[in-house]
Amino acid sequence: MYLTVLDLNTIERMTIKSAVDRKASFFSWLLMMGTLLACSNNKQEEANRFFDRANRIFQTGEYRESIKFYTEAIEKDPDFADAFNNRGQARYRIGDRSGALEDYNTALQKDPTFWRAYFNRSEVKLDENDLSGSIADLEKIESIYKDSSFYYVRLGDVRIQQNNVSAAMAAYDRAIQLQPRNAQALTNRGVIYFGQKQYREAKADFEQAIRLDPKQDFAMNNLAVILTQEGRYGAAAPLLDKALALQPTQPYYLNNKGYLLLQQGQLKEALTLIQHSLKLDEHNGWAHRNLGLYHVKMGQFAPALTALQQAEKEDPTVENLYFYLGQVYQKTGDKTRACQSWARGEQIGDNLAKQQRAKNCR
């Protein structure tokens, strides 16, 4: 075997060549990395531009259009957690709850400390009746949002769905304590007062909510119901009209306007609104009760009984339901069932039913 013997000059030249090659390779690497970084920076800048544009469009209410630009931002930067979260909000606004939930989940995969995404996801879970999931998200961020009025509104909303009225009231009280001008908190607390028949307190909350937010349609509707109960039809009507102008297909608003028209003797117009309400929500016990009242006023006791029995099936707590049921049984000659209905009403605090029972059932 022969070995190649290299003199010092040859070794020196090879060493120099290797260094030159390494130096050339190093500069090539720098150039490549610089190019990659420049591309990366450009993509990030493009993602930010799409994101900013989407945000501006979102603010105008063009949610579908904003989704396109949030998607562009995500395509430029697949780890853009804020873009996923905001696209989720836009999807939620157009009624795409599953899409919103998917985006919030992805945002939290990208950034597990994205507290706003937990808050947003809790809303979707509440709407989907995943109450334990909604509470879990809220508990996750409790310390972060301990001074947020709107956090406690959301917490109250979940507690209401859990039928934990005392906890819901405490949450709304805290929301109002933190932000006395929170119209949503006032409206929701007013609903609890209304359900507890504390009408004076409910009325005060609804009136304050409307003063703070003239577009608080739910408060308008609820205040109109109280005014209708008080016989102040002239004051109730414009409130319902304003609520319906903001939410023309809200079944409760339609039904309440129908009830108001019943009280004013405008039976044909009332029937149209009540039937429309039932088409939108066939399980609304209040609307079935009002349909029964329409038939009572028309002297049609068989369909009146059917409607009132359906109202009882849907929601036996509907105001004065057993008073009206007793009336219909009385009209059809069934005194036994009339007295049973009034007795049932008296048990749940229906004063009209109590009066009828005292008068007719010895």
KEDO-367029 format. One line per 4 residues: number of its first residue (from 1); their letters; for each residue x, y, z of C-alpha. Coordinates in Angstrom, 3 decimals, decimal comma. Layout:
BEGIN
NUM = a = X:Y:Z  ...
***
This chain:
BEGIN
1 = mylt = 0,000:0,000:0,000  1,372:3,377:-0,930  0,601:6,465:1,149  0,444:9,862:-0,412
5 = vldl = 2,946:12,063:1,313  2,024:15,721:1,223  4,528:18,437:1,808  3,746:21,376:4,120
9 = ntie = 2,890:23,685:1,258  0,191:21,306:0,012  -1,314:20,925:3,520  -1,355:24,691:3,979
13 = rmti = -3,148:25,216:0,682  -5,764:22,562:1,539  -6,344:24,114:4,973  -6,833:27,528:3,442
17 = ksav = -9,249:26,098:0,860  -11,278:24,374:3,532  -11,523:27,599:5,512  -12,641:29,460:2,414
21 = drka = -15,255:26,775:1,753  -16,485:26,957:5,349  -16,608:30,750:5,188  -18,519:30,612:1,936
25 = sffs = -20,913:28,061:3,424  -21,385:30,220:6,538  -22,269:33,278:4,453  -24,620:31,137:2,372
29 = wllm = -26,310:29,972:5,595  -26,609:33,539:6,826  -28,100:34,570:3,514  -30,538:31,677:3,624
33 = mgtl = -31,542:32,417:7,239  -31,889:36,078:6,452  -34,138:35,205:3,553  -36,195:32,894:5,762
37 = lacs = -36,439:35,493:8,511  -37,423:38,117:5,980  -40,109:35,786:4,603  -41,242:35,005:8,118
41 = nnkq = -41,386:38,679:9,032  -43,249:39,451:5,841  -45,806:36,726:6,546  -46,259:37,994:10,095
45 = eean = -46,692:41,529:8,830  -49,241:40,309:6,278  -51,047:38,317:8,975  -51,191:41,421:11,166
49 = rffd = -52,540:43,509:8,291  -55,312:40,991:7,586  -56,048:40,761:11,322  -56,319:44,538:11,725
53 = ranr = -58,548:44,810:8,682  -60,770:42,019:9,983  -61,094:43,799:13,316  -62,186:47,008:11,627
57 = ifqt = -64,778:45,142:9,567  -65,991:43,273:12,657  -66,696:46,592:14,359  -69,057:47,544:11,512
61 = geyr = -71,110:44,382:12,033  -70,020:42,764:8,760  -69,189:39,509:10,496  -69,102:37,236:7,450
65 = esik = -66,726:39,592:5,680  -64,503:39,815:8,773  -64,291:36,009:8,866  -62,639:36,035:5,427
69 = fyte = -59,852:38,306:6,635  -59,354:36,478:9,936  -58,960:33,318:7,835  -56,363:35,072:5,666
73 = aiek = -54,462:36,056:8,815  -54,547:32,448:10,031  -53,306:31,164:6,690  -50,327:33,527:6,960
77 = dpdf = -49,725:32,613:10,604  -51,290:29,279:11,699  -50,292:30,002:15,333  -52,168:33,312:15,479
81 = adaf = -54,274:32,669:18,607  -55,883:36,123:18,546  -57,099:35,557:14,997  -58,703:32,239:15,985
85 = nnrg = -60,383:33,874:18,984  -61,712:36,820:16,995  -62,889:34,635:14,148  -64,704:32,600:16,785
89 = qary = -66,474:35,752:17,933  -67,481:36,578:14,369  -68,750:33,041:13,803  -70,740:33,249:17,024
93 = rigd = -72,361:36,480:15,816  -73,683:34,746:12,696  -75,021:31,805:14,684  -72,223:29,356:13,865
97 = rsga = -71,738:28,041:17,392  -69,857:24,894:16,403  -67,432:26,967:14,323  -66,978:29,429:17,170
101 = ledy = -66,314:26,626:19,642  -63,747:25,082:17,293  -61,931:28,409:16,952  -61,888:29,055:20,709
105 = ntal = -60,541:25,553:21,298  -57,781:26,140:18,745  -56,914:29,532:20,246  -56,486:27,864:23,635
109 = qkdp = -54,371:25,093:22,132  -52,089:27,778:20,716  -52,087:29,763:23,967  -53,410:28,056:27,131
113 = tfwr = -53,233:31,387:28,985  -55,526:33,174:26,557  -58,049:34,191:29,227  -60,409:36,004:26,863
117 = ayfn = -60,862:32,827:24,842  -61,979:30,977:27,995  -64,529:33,740:28,624  -65,806:33,543:25,048
121 = rsev = -65,928:29,753:25,072  -68,005:29,814:28,258  -70,691:31,731:26,331  -70,931:29,090:23,613
125 = klde = -71,039:26,300:26,185  -73,823:28,115:28,021  -75,828:28,394:24,799  -75,232:24,706:24,120
129 = ndls = -76,473:23,898:27,657  -73,037:22,597:28,653  -73,380:24,261:32,038  -70,576:22,352:33,761
133 = gsia = -68,231:23,219:30,885  -69,232:26,878:31,002  -68,654:27,059:34,754  -65,302:25,267:34,387
137 = dlek = -64,120:27,931:31,926  -65,306:30,725:34,216  -63,605:29,176:37,232  -60,402:28,960:35,211
141 = iesi = -60,334:32,745:34,829  -61,987:33,781:38,089  -58,861:35,362:39,572  -58,082:37,162:36,301
145 = ykds = -61,565:38,686:35,958  -62,312:39,258:39,645  -62,873:42,973:38,941  -64,880:42,511:35,737
149 = sfyy = -68,564:43,373:35,909  -69,300:41,413:32,737  -67,623:38,317:34,150  -70,211:38,278:36,926
153 = vrlg = -73,041:38,806:34,439  -71,915:35,673:32,607  -71,582:33,804:35,886  -75,097:34,884:36,861
157 = dvri = -76,462:33,704:33,510  -75,008:30,228:34,068  -76,324:30,078:37,629  -79,803:30,970:36,356
161 = qqnn = -79,667:28,059:33,914  -78,634:25,848:36,825  -81,730:27,066:38,717  -79,459:28,460:41,416
165 = vsaa = -81,341:31,728:41,819  -79,578:32,899:44,983  -76,133:32,435:43,390  -77,323:34,230:40,246
169 = maay = -78,630:37,150:42,277  -75,312:37,370:44,146  -73,436:37,421:40,820  -75,630:40,186:39,363
173 = drai = -75,350:42,192:42,591  -71,565:41,950:42,332  -71,657:42,987:38,680  -73,677:46,087:39,549
177 = qlqp = -71,439:46,863:42,512  -68,416:46,813:40,212  -70,154:48,759:37,437  -73,419:50,487:38,431
181 = rnaq = -74,012:51,403:34,777  -74,046:47,804:33,537  -77,443:47,721:31,829  -77,281:43,973:31,164
185 = altn = -76,691:43,199:34,835  -79,614:45,438:35,837  -81,892:43,789:33,286  -80,997:40,271:34,398
189 = rgvi = -81,353:41,091:38,083  -84,732:42,620:37,250  -85,788:39,302:35,724  -85,046:37,558:39,019
193 = yfgq = -87,039:40,163:40,940  -89,901:39,703:38,459  -89,861:35,933:38,937  -90,032:36,480:42,701
197 = kqyr = -92,997:38,861:42,188  -90,958:41,758:43,553  -92,343:43,997:40,851  -91,297:47,311:42,375
201 = eaka = -87,631:46,260:42,451  -87,875:44,691:38,987  -89,426:47,844:37,580  -86,659:50,017:39,046
205 = dfeq = -83,947:47,813:37,498  -85,613:47,751:34,073  -86,133:51,516:34,046  -82,510:52,135:35,010
209 = airl = -81,279:49,702:32,362  -83,267:51,532:29,665  -81,950:54,909:30,806  -78,408:53,598:30,513
213 = dpkq = -78,986:51,775:27,234  -81,948:52,950:25,100  -81,524:49,789:22,996  -81,923:47,388:25,913
217 = dfam = -84,884:45,635:24,276  -85,218:42,870:26,855  -85,641:45,451:29,628  -88,243:47,284:27,495
221 = nnla = -90,215:44,084:27,032  -90,119:43,190:30,712  -91,056:46,674:31,867  -93,966:46,620:29,407
225 = vilt = -95,206:43,375:30,987  -95,280:45,023:34,424  -97,044:48,102:33,057  -99,607:45,858:31,343
229 = qegr = -100,256:44,126:34,663  -100,822:47,551:36,185  -103,333:48,367:33,441  -101,088:51,096:32,015
233 = ygaa = -101,561:50,002:28,426  -100,686:53,361:26,925  -97,260:53,301:28,600  -96,634:49,625:27,783
237 = apll = -97,418:49,793:24,047  -94,548:52,058:22,888  -92,042:50,006:24,890  -93,145:46,814:23,147
241 = dkal = -93,090:48,573:19,786  -89,500:49,708:20,395  -88,459:46,219:21,514  -90,022:44,690:18,406
245 = alqp = -88,369:47,287:16,185  -85,023:46,045:17,524  -85,966:42,333:17,508  -88,895:41,810:15,093
249 = tqpy = -88,939:38,007:15,400  -88,494:37,686:19,146  -91,372:35,328:20,125  -91,773:36,662:23,676
253 = ylnn = -92,084:40,241:22,482  -94,671:39,241:19,884  -96,646:37,302:22,466  -96,573:40,134:25,001
257 = kgyl = -97,788:42,615:22,397  -100,541:40,143:21,587  -101,539:39,968:25,248  -101,614:43,762:25,454
261 = llqq = -103,909:43,886:22,419  -106,169:41,283:24,038  -106,558:43,566:27,029  -107,407:46,456:24,699
265 = gqlk = -110,047:44,404:22,867  -108,135:44,220:19,581  -108,708:40,480:19,274  -107,943:39,911:15,591
269 = ealt = -104,615:41,735:15,763  -103,789:39,961:19,012  -104,441:36,511:17,516  -102,097:37,236:14,601
273 = liqh = -99,217:38,101:16,941  -99,838:35,186:19,324  -99,944:32,673:16,463  -96,768:34,163:15,002
277 = slkl = -95,106:33,799:18,383  -96,123:30,134:18,615  -94,741:29,428:15,144  -91,386:30,731:16,332
281 = dehn = -91,543:28,917:19,683  -94,230:26,284:20,099  -93,173:25,548:23,683  -93,936:29,010:25,071
285 = gwah = -96,474:28,389:27,827  -97,318:32,100:28,047  -98,310:32,176:24,370  -100,525:29,094:24,799
289 = rnlg = -102,176:30,810:27,764  -102,810:33,906:25,677  -104,244:31,800:22,882  -106,591:30,327:25,480
293 = lyhv = -107,579:33,841:26,581  -108,365:34,763:22,997  -110,759:31,815:22,719  -112,327:32,686:26,085
297 = kmgq = -113,018:36,214:24,861  -114,523:34,735:21,687  -116,724:32,380:23,752  -114,931:29,337:22,279
301 = fapa = -114,436:27,255:25,428  -113,356:23,919:23,916  -110,309:25,367:22,076  -109,704:27,628:25,081
305 = ltal = -109,432:24,577:27,342  -107,064:22,856:24,893  -104,779:25,903:24,772  -104,752:26,392:28,553
309 = qqae = -104,030:22,706:29,184  -101,114:22,956:26,745  -99,873:26,022:28,640  -99,978:24,001:31,866
313 = kedp = -98,025:21,218:30,179  -95,361:23,630:28,939  -95,032:25,761:32,084  -97,371:25,456:35,096
317 = tven = -95,898:28,631:36,617  -97,419:30,900:33,930  -99,080:33,897:35,569  -102,793:33,382:36,486
321 = lyfy = -102,949:30,168:34,453  -105,068:28,300:36,998  -107,399:31,243:37,427  -108,208:31,075:33,714
325 = lgqv = -108,396:27,266:33,687  -110,897:27,404:36,524  -112,945:29,973:34,635  -113,173:27,743:31,567
329 = yqkt = -114,131:24,678:33,623  -116,778:26,807:35,322  -118,142:27,984:31,959  -118,433:24,374:30,771
333 = gdkt = -120,239:23,330:33,948  -117,384:21,376:35,549  -117,362:22,958:39,007  -115,204:20,210:40,535
337 = racq = -112,333:20,812:38,139  -112,825:24,556:38,387  -112,323:24,410:42,162  -109,361:22,064:41,751
341 = swar = -107,726:24,515:39,345  -108,288:27,476:41,641  -106,934:25,494:44,591  -103,819:24,680:42,588
345 = geqi = -103,441:28,357:41,701  -103,817:29,386:45,322  -101,022:26,977:46,291  -98,570:28,707:43,962
349 = gdnl = -99,563:32,240:44,941  -102,190:33,123:42,320  -104,353:35,710:44,129  -107,023:35,739:41,413
353 = akqq = -107,425:31,980:41,731  -107,582:32,352:45,520  -110,391:34,892:45,231  -112,390:32,696:42,860
357 = rakn = -112,000:29,666:45,096  -113,169:31,616:48,134  -116,162:32,894:46,177  -117,261:29,718:44,390
361 = cr = -115,940:26,698:46,265  -117,560:26,093:49,666
***
